[in-house]
Amino acid sequence: MKKFLLVAVGVAALAGSACSKAPECTAEMATKKAQDMTAALQEAITKDPSKAADLSAKVQAVTDKYKDASTLAEACKAYDEVTAAIKG
């Protein structure tokens, strides 16, 4: 569980490093998406701990994909992809 929270924090760092003037993703939206992603991750792990390794790999893949994100739009897209991978 701690590993997943660390991965979630890593993805959350995307929003922290991202800044954009684009209206499609605001800081508030990125924060909400981060909270939703963390809640989905915790729920998925609680529901079926045996899927923890698979979820970790999925989250890490998306995190790696967006590690150089520089805009809030990219951060929001990363959150959406991670959340979809968790729920998928």
C-alpha positions as CSV (number, residue, x, y, z in Angstrom):
1,M,0.0,0.0,0.0
2,K,2.8,2.4,0.8
3,K,4.4,1.8,-2.6
4,F,1.1,2.8,-4.3
5,L,0.8,5.9,-2.3
6,L,4.4,6.8,-3.3
7,V,3.5,6.3,-6.9
8,A,0.4,8.4,-6.4
9,V,2.6,11.1,-4.9
10,G,4.8,10.8,-7.9
11,V,1.9,11.4,-10.2
12,A,0.8,14.3,-8.0
13,A,4.2,15.8,-8.5
14,L,3.2,16.2,-12.2
15,A,0.7,18.8,-11.2
16,G,3.1,20.5,-8.9
17,S,5.6,21.0,-11.6
18,A,3.0,21.8,-14.3
19,C,1.9,25.3,-15.0
20,S,-0.3,26.4,-17.8
21,K,-2.5,29.2,-19.0
22,A,-4.7,26.7,-20.8
23,P,-8.3,26.8,-19.5
24,E,-9.0,23.1,-20.1
25,C,-7.2,22.2,-16.8
26,T,-7.0,24.5,-13.8
27,A,-4.9,23.9,-10.7
28,E,-8.2,23.1,-8.9
29,M,-9.1,20.5,-11.5
30,A,-5.7,18.9,-11.2
31,T,-6.1,18.8,-7.5
32,K,-9.5,17.2,-7.7
33,K,-8.2,14.7,-10.3
34,A,-5.3,13.8,-7.9
35,Q,-7.7,13.2,-5.1
36,D,-10.0,11.1,-7.2
37,M,-7.0,9.1,-8.5
38,T,-5.8,8.5,-4.9
39,A,-9.3,7.4,-3.7
40,A,-9.7,5.0,-6.7
41,L,-6.2,3.5,-6.0
42,Q,-7.0,3.0,-2.3
43,E,-10.4,1.5,-3.1
44,A,-9.0,-0.9,-5.7
45,I,-6.2,-2.1,-3.3
46,T,-8.6,-2.5,-0.4
47,K,-11.1,-4.4,-2.6
48,D,-8.6,-6.8,-4.1
49,P,-5.0,-6.7,-2.6
50,S,-3.9,-9.4,-5.1
51,K,-4.1,-6.8,-7.9
52,A,-1.7,-4.5,-6.2
53,A,1.3,-5.4,-8.3
54,D,-0.6,-5.1,-11.5
55,L,-2.0,-1.7,-10.5
56,S,1.5,-0.5,-9.5
57,A,2.8,-1.4,-13.0
58,K,-0.1,0.4,-14.7
59,V,0.4,3.5,-12.5
60,Q,4.1,3.5,-13.0
61,A,3.7,3.2,-16.8
62,V,1.5,6.3,-16.9
63,T,3.8,8.1,-14.5
64,D,6.8,7.4,-16.7
65,K,4.9,8.6,-19.8
66,Y,4.2,11.9,-18.2
67,K,7.3,12.4,-16.1
68,D,8.3,15.4,-18.1
69,A,4.9,17.0,-18.2
70,S,5.2,20.8,-18.1
71,T,1.5,21.9,-18.3
72,L,-1.6,21.4,-16.2
73,A,-3.3,20.0,-19.3
74,E,-0.7,17.2,-19.4
75,A,-1.0,16.6,-15.6
76,C,-4.8,16.3,-15.9
77,K,-4.4,13.9,-18.8
78,A,-2.0,11.8,-16.7
79,Y,-4.5,11.8,-13.8
80,D,-7.2,10.7,-16.1
81,E,-5.1,7.9,-17.6
82,V,-4.0,6.6,-14.2
83,T,-7.5,6.7,-12.9
84,A,-8.8,4.8,-15.9
85,A,-6.0,2.2,-15.5
86,I,-6.9,1.7,-11.9
87,K,-10.6,1.4,-12.6
88,G,-10.1,-0.6,-15.8
